[in-house]
Amino acid sequence: MRKQYHLRESPRGLLAWDIDRLIDLSRSRPVQKIALSDIREFDEPFWFNQEDLRPTVRDVAEHAKLIRDCDLQYPIILDHTGRVMDGMHRVAKAWLEGAETVNAVRFTFPLEPDHVGVAAKDLSYDRD
């Protein structure tokens, strides 16, 4: 799997959570079924949400490939408020396959980000 981060803008600057750490922390969380209709990001800009970003056909095709290749056996990861931190490609795949739910794990407490105020382009995308 490629190195990934969950990114969110904040008053403190860009917040970044290392997906590998989120997966490790989520292993002990119970898996539950979540209705796709309850995932608010499904109907909001998520991947191409920067104002100055206009995705190319290649960008869209790369996401289509990620959706096609993802594995629904792995649960998505939700933060303590129910927002998706990892797994939007799985959400999209579940919807494309006609599912009404997806497996999820949810944190019940806020998780501190791994990086604060670091630009996405400056994060390490090398595997440790």
N, C-alpha and C positions, 0 to 999 in steps of 0.2 A: 504494500500500500504506500502511496506517496505521502510525504510529510505534509501535515495540514494544521491549520489553526482556525479557531472560531473567532471572528473579529466583530467588534461592536464599537461604534463611535460613542464617546462619552464626554462630559465636561472636563475630565482628566486627560483627554486625548484618546487615541485608539487603544482599546483593550483587546488583548489576544490571549486565548486559552489554547494550550497545546492539546491537540486531539488525542495523542497517545496517553497523556496524563488523564484526560477525561475518561478514556476507555478503562484505564487501570482503576480509577476511582469508582467507576460505575459497575464494576464486576460484582460487587456485593449487593447491589440494589435489586429489588424485585422487578421482574419483567411484567408489564401489564399491557393490555390492548388499549390503544388510544384511537378514537374516531378521527379519521382524516379531516372531518368537518371542524374538529376542535383545534386544529393546527393553524393558527392565524397567519403564520408566515406563508402558508400555501397560497394565499390570495394577496400577498404583498410582494413588492420588489425584494429579492433576496440575493441573487447572484450578480445581477447587473444593475446595482442600485446606486452607483456613483453618478452624480449629475452630469459629469463630462464624459462618461463612458457610453459608447454606442457599440454594442456587441456586433462582431462580424458573423458571417455565416459559419466560419470556422469555430468561433467561440461557442455558438449554439450547438454545432455538431459535436464539439468536444464534450459538452454537457450531456448531449444525447447519448454519447458513448458511455459516459460515466453512469448514467441512469440504466442503460441496457446491461452493463457489466456488474452493477452492485448486487449484493446478496441480501435478500430480505430475512435471512435467518438471524442476522445481527440486529439488535434493537437500536432504534434511534435514541439519542441522549437529549433529555430536556433539562433546562435549569429549574430552579425552585419556583419560578413563575409560570412554567409550562412552555417557555420559548425554546425552540430547537437550537441546540449547540452542535449537534452532529447528526447527519442523516437525511438531509433534504433530498438527495438523489433517491434514497429508499422510499421516501414519502411519494415522490413523483412516480417511481416504478410501481408502488402499490396501487396508486390511482390509475395508472395506465392499464394495470392488470385487472381492474374492476373491483379491487378491495375497498372496503369501507373503513377498515382499521389497519393499524400497523403496530408492531411490538415496540415498546418503549421502556426506558428506565428514566426515572426522574429524581433529581436531587431535591432534598427537602430543605436545603440550606444554601445560602449564596456561596459561590466558589470565587476566591480571589483569582484574578487573571495572572498568567505567567509573565506577561509583559504589559506595561502601561506607557503610552506615549511613544511607542516605537512604530515607525511606518511599516506597513505590510511588506514593502520591498526590502526592508532591512532585517526582517526576521530570518532565522536560519531555516532553510528547507532541506538541509542535509540530514540523513538518518544518522543517529548516534550509534 
